[in-house]
Amino acid sequence: MTFSAPRPPAQARWEATYAAYVAQLALAPMSPESRRTYASKVRQYLAWLQATDLGADPLTDVAARDYAVRQWREHLVTNAGHAPATINIALAAVDDFYLRRGMGRTGTKRAHVPPTRPQPLDRPAQLRWLRAVEACPSARDRALAGVPFYAGARIAEAVRVDVGDLDIAGSQGVLTIRGRGRGRERVREVPIHPRLCTDLDLWLADRYTWPAADTNPALFLNHRGGRLTVRGARDVIAGIADAAGLGAVVTAQVLRQTFAATLVRGGTDQVIVAELLGHARLDALRAYTTTTADSRVKALDLLPSTAEHASLGQGVGDG
C-alpha cells in the first residue's frame, strides 16, 4: 500500500531527514492513519527546529534533543494552544522519530489529559439518529453509519473492514473487526445486528457498481474506487448527524459509546461487552456503569443468609 506523506520542509538537510523518516514509516507495522499522523507531527517538529536557534544539534546530540523536545512541548502549550491529547500525540510521534534514528525516546513528560466520561446518546437522540440514517439516500453511508452503532467499531476499524470480513446468512451474520494495540493486530468477531445485516446487504448489492469494486477488497469504497479514509468516514457520520439535527453531538466515537452504554446498562455481562468492543481490560467499562449505595446493598443481598440455609435444611428434613 502506498503512503502519501505531507510536504516536507524546504531546507535540504531537513528535507532529507524527513524523507528518510517517511520511508521508515512506510515499512512500520501501523495503520495508514497513524503513519499520516506521525509524519505530519514530525514535519511540524522539524519545521519548528528550522526556525528556532537551539545551539547544539538536536538530530545528533541527545542532550540537545531532550532540550529541543521540552521547548517544543512548551511551544505547543503556550503558543499553539493545542489540547493535551493533541500534544501527547505530537510527543509520541517525535519519540517514534528519534527511536528510528537510533537515539531512543526523549522521556519528555506528557500533558495531563483530564478524564472524561462517555457521552452516549439518550433514547430520543438515538431514534433521531436512526431516522436520519434510514432517510440517507446512499446505501454505503447507511451501512457505514451502522457499524459503530450496531457493532461498536471504532471509525478506523470500520474503514479497515474488507468484504471478506463479512459472513452474512439471511438476517444474521458475523463481522470480523481488525483493531490495533501495542503495534499488533487484534481481531474480534461481532454478531451482526439484523438492521445492520439489511443495510450491509443493500450496500453489497450497490457496491459492485462502483469503480474498482472487483479489485479493491475494502468494504467501504470512495467514489474513485479507493478505500474510504477515516476522514471520509467522519464526513459521512457528520453529514447524517447534521441531517438528524444533532450536529457536533454525534461522532463515530459517540455511536460506539452508545453501543457500549446500551449493553452495559442493559445488564450484559461486562466480559462479553469488553470482547465486543475490543477492550483488553474490564476497567475500560467502568465509566459506563452507575454505582450507587442502593445498588451496592442490592448486590450484597444476592448472597445467601443463615436463615435461608436453615429453611432449606428444614425442607429437606421434612421430605
N, C-alpha and C positions, 0 to 999 in steps of 0.2 A: 504494500500500500504506500503510495507516495505521500510525502508530507510537505505541504506548502508553508514555509516559515514566513513570519513577518519580515519587513525590510530591515536589513542590518544597519548599524551605524556607518557613517560615511568614511571615517578615517581608516586607512588601510590596515593598521595593526588590529584595531578593534573589529573591523570587518572580518579579518581572517580568524580572530578568536571566536567571534560569534558564529561564523560559518562552520568552524570545527565542532563547536558545541551542538549546533543543529544536526550535523551529521551523526554525532553520537546519540542524540535523542531519537533519530530515525530508527536506530537499532535497539533502543531500550524497550524492555517489556512493560509498557504502559499504554494507556488508551490514547487515541489521537487527540482527545480533548486536553489531556494532561500535557501532551507534547506541545500543543499550541500555547497553553497557559504558561508553561515553564519557559518556552522560547520567548514569549512576549515579555515576561518579567525580567529575564536575563538581558534582553535587548535594552529595556528601560534602565537596568542597573549599569550596563556598560556605557550607555549614553550619558548617564549621570556622572560616571567616573571621568569621562572625557571633559566634562565641563567643570570638574572640581579638582583643585590643586591639593593633593594629599601628600606630596613629597615623595615618599618611597612608593615602590611599585606594588599595588595590591594583587597583581596577577602572578607575582613570583615570590613575594615576601609574605610569610604567614602573619607576622605582627601587623604589617600594613593592611593585609586582607581583613583581619579582625577589626582594626580601627575603621576601615572603609565601610564595612557592613554595618557597624554600630552607627556611623554617621548617616548612612543611607536609611537605616531604620528611623533615625530621628527626623530625617527629611520627609519620609513618608507620613510620619505622625504630625509634624508641625507645619510643613509647607504644603504637602499634597493633601493632607486631611483624610487619608484613607481609613476605612473601617478596620478594626483589629483583625478580623478574619482575612481581609484582603492583604494586610501587612504580613500575616503569617504565611499566606500562600507565596508572597514575594520572597520571604526569607527562606522558605523551603526550596524554591526554585534556585536561589543563589547557592544554597548548601549543595544542591544537586550539581550545579555548575562547577563548584570547587572540588567536589568529590571526583568528578570526571576529569578534572585537571590533575588529580593525584595529590591535592593539598588538604583533603579532609574537610569535615564540616567546620563551620565557624563557631558554633555554640552560642550564637547571639540569642539573647533572651527573647522569647516570643511575646507578642502583645496579649494582654488578658482579654479573653472573649467572654463577656457575661453570659451565663447560661440562659437559654430561652426555652420557654415551654412551647410545645407544638400548638399550632392554631388550626385544628381540623374544622371543617365546615359543619355547621349545625344542620339539622334536618331540612329546614326550609331552603337554605342555601344549596344543599345537595340536590334538592329537587329542581331548583332554578338551573343549576349546572347541567343536570341530565336533560332537561327540556331543551337547553341551548345546544347540547351535543346532538340530540335527535333531529333538531332543525338544521344542523350543519349540512350543506349540500355535498361535501366531499367525503366519500367513503373512507379514504385514507385518514382524514382528520378525525372522523368519528372513532375509527379503530384505535388510532394513536391516543386519543383522549381517554379511552377506557383502560389502557394498560396501567397507568399509575393508580387509577381509581378502583379498578376491579382486581388488579394483580399486585398492587403495592410496589411496582417497579420504580426505580429512580429514572430520571429523564435520560441519563447517559446509558442506562441499561436498556431502556425502551428502544433507542435508535440502534443499539448493538444487536438486537434480535434479528436472526435470519429466518427465512421461510422454513428452513429445515428444523427450526426450533419449535415449530408448531406441530402438535399432534391432535387433530380435531376429528371427533366422530359424532356427528349429529349435533346435539346441543351441549355436548361435553367435550373436554379435552384437557391437555396439559401443555403449559408453556414453559420452555426451558429458558431461564434468565441467567445471563452470564455477567456477574459482578466482578469487582476487583477489590482486593485488600492485601496490603503489605506486598505489593508488587507481583501478586499472582492472581490467577483467575479463580473465582468462586462460583460454582454452578449450583443452581437450585431449580427445582421443579415446582410450579404453582398450578393448581387446578384452575381451569378457565371458567369464569362465571358465564352462565347461559347468555346474558346480554352481550358480553364481550365476544362470545363464540359467534353470535349472529353478525356483529359488526366486523369481525375478522373475516368471516366467510364472504361478506359483501365486498370487503376490500380486496381479498384474494381474487375474486371474480373480475374486479375492475383493474387490479394491479397489472395484469398481463396486456393491457392496452397502453401501458406507459413505456417510455424509452428504456432500453436495456433490461427489461423485465426478465428476459430469458438468460441473461448473462450475469446480472448482479444478484448475489444471494440475499441481499438486505431485504427485510420485510418492508420497511418504510423507505420509499424512494422519494427523491426530489424530482422536480419537473424536467431536469436534464438527464435523469436516469441514474444519478449517483445516490449513494446512501444519504438519507436525511441526516443533517447535522444536529447537534444539541441545540444550537442557536435557532435553526429552522423549526425544531420541535417545540421550543419555548414560544416561538412566534405563533405557532398553531394553537397552543394552550391559551396564550394571551388573547388571541382573536376570539376564541369561543367564550372566554371569561368576559370580554367586553360585550359580546352579544347577550350574555346572561345578566348583564348589569352588575357584575361582581368586580370588574376592573382588576386592580392590582391585588385584590384579596386572594385570587386563585392563581397558584403556580402548580407545577407538577409536584413540587415538594409538599404543598398543602394537600393535594389529592392523595399522595402517598400517606401523609399523616392521617387523613380522614379514613383511609383503608385500615390503618393500624388501630386508630382510636375506636372505630366501629367494632372491630373484632375483640379488642381487649375489654371494652365496656360491655360487650355482649356476653362476656363470660368465657370466651375461647381460651383454651389452655395457652399460657404465655410461651411455652416451649414451641408450640405449633406456630404462633404468631411470629416469634423470632425467626423460625425457619422460613416462613413465607416472605419475610422482609429481608432475609439475608443477613441478620444480625448474628455476630458470633457470641454475644453475651446477653443474658436476660436483663441486665440492669439498664440496657438501652431502652427498655419498655417502661421504666419507672415513671417517666413523665406522662405516660398515657393513663396511669392509674390514679384514682382519687381515694386517698386513705383518710378515714375519719375515726373518731373514738368509737362511734357506734359500730362501724364495720369491723374494727378490731375485736370488740366484745362479741359480735356475732360469729367471728371466726373461731374464738375460743369455745363458743357454745357447741361447735361441731365435735368436740372431744367428749368421750363417754364419761359418766359420773359413777360413783359407787352405788348410788341409789338405783340407777339404771341397771347396773350389774346385778344388784340384789333381786330386782324384779324379774330379770331374765332367768336368774338361777331358780327363783321360786316357780316360775312357769315350767321349767324343765323337770323339777321335782314332782310337780303335780301330775305331769304326764306319765 
